[in-house]
Amino acid sequence: MHKKPVSFSIKHWSDDDKPREKLVRKGRSVLSDAELVAILIGSGSREESAVELAKRILASANNNLNELGKLSLKQLMAFKGIGEAKAVTIAAALEIGRRRRGEEAQKIEKISSSRDVFHLLHPRIGELQHEEFWILYLSNANKVLHSAQLSKGGLTGTLVDVRIVMRQALEQGAVGLILSHNHPSGTLRPSEEDRKVTQKLKKAAAALDIKVLDHLIITQNDYYSFADEGIL
């Protein structure tokens, strides 16, 4: 006599193991990333549950939600069980999360550490596929007076117009500058060009009694601070 095959359908799971019921009973914070994505997916296929499908999708993005947010609809739809509607739902949810981080970052008015700079600028440049160079203009109390993109594309000394930076600093009444750019490659090691640009701006600012307080290299998941590393 043959036993019936075990069903992997979520409807046969305990309520504590079903993602939606688990969220209702225990709160959203206890759910894993895969369980949250499974709620967005709604259902899997005959071969796997929504949670197993979510785990596979996350694994393709190195189990990183930021990387998952970069996947195109076409890439998401390459997974069996993910049609256009589900792909759109996943993409929309991750975009909401990215925008939420951006709104929270805007609440940072005073810079007290390199971590504050990271939280402020990461939503803007952390996930870009190209380099952007930004400058924060600070008051004497380290309040952010203004932020501006200085260049887009590869970082070279020729792209950094010192006159624009200093003019904006004087217009804003800034006494401190924080430089920042992203490395889409994910490497946190500053290049020789990064160092040259930093020194170029530091020298120009010093002539106007303005200090370059830091230069951050921002990647998708982390950052490198010139000031923290003692190389400013």
Secondary structure, DSSP 8 states (H G I E B T S, - for coil): ---------GGGS-TTTSHHHHHHHH-GGGS-HHHHHHHHH----SSS-HHHHHHHHHHHTTT-HHHHTT--HHHHHTSTT--HHHHHHHHHHHHHHHHHHHHHHTT--B--SHHHHHHHHHHHHTT-SS-EEEEEEE-TT-BEEEEEEEEESS--GGG--HHHHHHHHHHHT-SEEEEEEE-TT---S--HHHHHHHHHHHHHHHTTT-EEEEEEEE-SS-EEETTTTT--
